[in-house]
Amino acid sequence: MEPDFKSGDVIIVDPEIKPHLGEFIVAANNEREATFKKYRPTRIDANGNEHFELVPLNRDYPTLSSEKRH
């Protein structure tokens, strides 16, 4: 996760705070697996739902989209 995060860094997560563009988040899927990604909002649809991408720190992994099932 370098250069953004180095070995020994402590990450504090507050699940009550809504993320903003470029912030790092911890996201969980329905299987209760967690991942650490950068949050990137993409659009708000006609129903007012915000869509976003979760960008990995390691470019070897894919970007996840709220609009696609993975």
VOGU-3710 file (C-alpha; in Angstrom, 3 decimals, decimal comma):
1> mepdfksgdv> 0,000/0,000/0,000  3,025/2,235/-0,193  3,631/5,083/-0,802  0,298/6,161/0,739  0,548/3,807/3,708  3,650/2,245/5,202  4,204/-0,811/7,358  3,206/0,007/10,929  0,700/2,738/10,002  -2,535/2,663/11,973
11> iivdpeikph> -5,814/3,203/10,122  -8,860/4,408/12,051  -12,252/3,852/10,411  -15,506/5,558/11,395  -18,423/3,829/9,627  -20,740/6,747/10,456  -18,870/9,226/8,229  -19,801/9,420/4,541  -16,701/9,251/2,319  -15,662/12,046/-0,033
21> lgefivaann> -13,796/12,003/-3,334  -10,295/10,573/-2,951  -10,656/9,375/0,629  -9,693/5,852/1,621  -12,403/3,516/2,865  -12,950/0,010/4,144  -15,776/-1,695/2,238  -17,428/-5,041/2,995  -19,315/-7,299/0,604  -22,257/-9,603/1,340
31> ereatfkkyr> -19,831/-12,395/2,342  -18,457/-10,070/5,065  -15,085/-9,800/3,318  -13,423/-6,406/3,633  -11,235/-4,423/1,272  -9,313/-1,134/1,598  -9,754/1,174/-1,402  -9,861/4,783/-2,553  -13,405/6,132/-2,982  -14,334/7,826/-6,263
41> ptridangne> -17,967/8,951/-6,826  -18,991/8,700/-10,489  -22,568/9,960/-10,766  -25,971/10,365/-9,144  -28,775/8,611/-11,010  -32,333/9,857/-11,634  -33,481/8,266/-8,344  -30,843/10,156/-6,344  -28,627/7,093/-5,800  -24,912/7,831/-5,740
51> hfelvplnrd> -22,744/5,500/-7,836  -19,043/5,135/-7,177  -15,856/3,246/-7,893  -13,484/1,678/-5,396  -9,947/2,097/-6,669  -7,262/-0,300/-5,386  -3,966/0,989/-4,078  -2,240/-1,817/-6,008  -2,737/-1,404/-9,778  -2,595/-5,202/-10,196
61> yptlssekrh> -6,172/-5,372/-8,866  -9,314/-4,186/-10,656  -11,329/-1,087/-9,871  -14,735/-2,056/-8,465  -17,898/-0,256/-9,584  -21,159/0,051/-7,666  -22,933/-0,356/-10,996  -21,414/-3,763/-11,803  -21,589/-7,058/-9,933  -18,212/-8,638/-9,174
//
